[in-house]
Amino acid sequence: MSDLIKEFDNPNFSVERYTKQLVKECVGGPDLQKKKKEIQAYSDKTSATLKKSVYANYMQFIETAKEISNLESEMTQLSLLLNEQHNILASLTDGAVTKSGEEEDKDAQTQEMAGNMHATRAVKEVVQGFNGNLEGKTFLCEGALTELDSNDYRPIQIVFFFLFNDVLIVCKVKHDKRLEFIAEYDPKKIAVINIKDLNGVKNAINIITPDGSKIYQSVTPAGKIEWIEQFEVAFRWDQQQKKSKKGPAPHPPKAKGSTTPTTNSERSADLSPTESESVVVRKEEENVGPEWIQSATDEIQTFIAQRHFEEAESLIKRCQDFLEKNKNFVGAVEIEEKVKHLERQLTDVLLQELSKCHARNLEVALRSSRRCLQILVNMGKARQACGTLLRVCSSALRTAQREARKNNAEISELFFCDLAQVACAFLMSFESQPACVSALVVWCNAELQYFASQLKKHYLTKGSPLESIAKCVEGVRKPCAKLTEIGLDLSYHLEGLLRADLEDLINDSRLRLLETVRRTDDPWQPFNLQTKSNLKRLLTELETLGIDMQSHATGDTWINLTQSTLNFTRHYLQLTSHCAYLSKSEALSKSCQMLLKELIVAQHSLKPDPNLSVDPNFVAKNKQFLCDELLPIAISIFRRISGSNPELLRNINIMRNQQSAPIPKKRSVYQTDVF
């Protein structure tokens, strides 16, 4: 127990390091249970000691709590006194500033009236076709902007804006520099959206009017900022006028000679109704929060409607960060609920956009999904995004497979290339989300299972020749093995999916080939190829397969073996290559070796017809050829291609000892130089 106490009381104690060390030291469950009991006993002892300490110092806790309570009351009184002094100083300062402010207001009003008259006269004289009334309106801003195409940001025309407090006049600049009236709008019924500088387009804003949305470009960044600010002023003009009309509330009269300080509650009771209303309004104005967050929800909805998803996600993130730090303003709860709802709405829109990225070309589908994926990952919706992306990829992969089968194209290379492309794009998009990698592995296994089912349905059918089966399987294994370069190993799963069907196909081929060998009708005579060219062609073909038959050629056109033996040799060497390719999987090696073994045993067991006059030495020579020459070459080919030793084939060597050496019989073979 003492060692345990020292370990836990160590300031550098690490739970993870202690747990790993404990697992290494303990052997089996009983040791771990014993350690658990020791730790539990130490925990109980520590808890009991803590309780005793609390009981021993109980009275000190009570006294300390009383002192803290007294200090809190004193701090409250001090705070009330300081607030009262602050209010008195503020009232004195407002009285001094009011007089100087009145003179400044008069000068400002005079300048504003002169500017309004000048702007009104300029609009009536310069703008053709405008018949509106501008009396009593306040001029804010004017200037030229370039209208851009919303699709490719191409300049369309130059327009001129006149902005007043309650009207926006839009004019077209003609070739002769004259202005032609186009339309007028209420600034309170339009929305102005700032557009980021992208793709060479700078200083652009998006103005949404009842007639539609249009994009305008300013010459300088300062001009763009000024237009946005002036539109904001026009939008909030009525609110600002109401605030400006409400002057400072009058202070209540004070009794002469009263020097006793009053509390906030007593002072609020003495306030007049006008002052009480002013104080309430002032408090609400102080707690209303920044202006941008009040209009943030409307801007987010506009961004989503215009498919500006990046701006919407950025503004949602900004609102969430601000609300986490500060919720002490009017309407914070409602704004937070609206932001959450808009976040869900943006997520649904992005997932819907992502699910529409179907295309016959997988590369196109992956490229079109990058934007939505990036935004969803930034929003913390990686799991929903990866599931939707993988469903899109499944559709694209299967469409490509169907097209390849219709065109008789190579489906294996296409499938695994597409699989690697999806894996690379997936890991690139979700490199910061390791939890999503498991979804990729599950998806790859499911797609491989579907691919294997289609492979067995269309290519590995019953009755298929062993050559086509071997080519198909080898064509699948090579691209599947290349996936290990990106860290994805599906070879074991692929072999497991194909193993049962391949074994059935190998056994079916074995039965058919054995039946063919047993039905062989051999005259047991040397094979005459009629011409020298035929003999040379046959020797070249067999040499390509790996066996040299030059020693068995006699005369000009003869081979001192039967025709059935030569045909079996050619076919057996080809089968050996096909079986060797299939035997690269250890699970299929035994079936392939059994096929080769039974075939050569069946050929070796052939006997001549008793009714035929056959040379027994010639029959023995054919059988000895199978054991001494064909079988070793077949074993060598099998070992070279499959990389494993064919034990079942090596055990057939005992057949050489069952045959006595044949007695050669002299034959007179006719020789000629004529073909």
Secondary structure, 3 states (H helix, E strand, C coil): CHHHHHHHHCCCCCHHHHHHHHHHHCCHHHHHHHHHHHHHHHHHHHHHHHHHHHHHCHHHHHHHHHHHHHHHHHHHHHHHHHHHHHHHHHHHHHHHHHHHHHHHHHHHHHHHHHHHHHHHHHHHHHEECCCCCCCCCCEEEEEEEEEECCCCCCEEEEEEEEEECCCEEEEEECCCCCEEEEEEECHHHCEEEECCCECCECCEEEEEECCEEEEEECCCHHHHHHHHHHHHHHHCHHHHHHHHHCCCCCCCCCCCCCCCCCCHHHHHHHCCHHHHHHHHHHHHHHCCCCHHHHCHHHHHHHHHHCCCHHHHHHHHHHHHHHHHHCCCCCCHHHHHHHHHHHHHHHHHHHHHHHHCCCCCCHHHHHHHHHHHHHHHHHCCCHHHHHHHHHHHHHHHHHHHHHHHHHCCCCHHHHHHHHHHHHHHHHHHHCCCCHHHHHHHHHHHHHHHHHHHHHHHHHCCCCCCCHHHHHHHHHHHHHHHHHHHHHCCCCHHHHHHHHHHHHHHHHHHHHHHHHHHHHCCCCCCCCEECCCHHHHHHHHHHHHHHCCCCHHHEECCCEECCCHHHHHHHHHHHHHHHHHHHHCCCHHHHHHHHHHHHHHHHHHHCCCCCCCCCCCHHHHHHHHHHHHHHHHHHHHHHHHHHHCCCCHHHHHHHHHHHHCCCCCCCCCCCCCCCCC
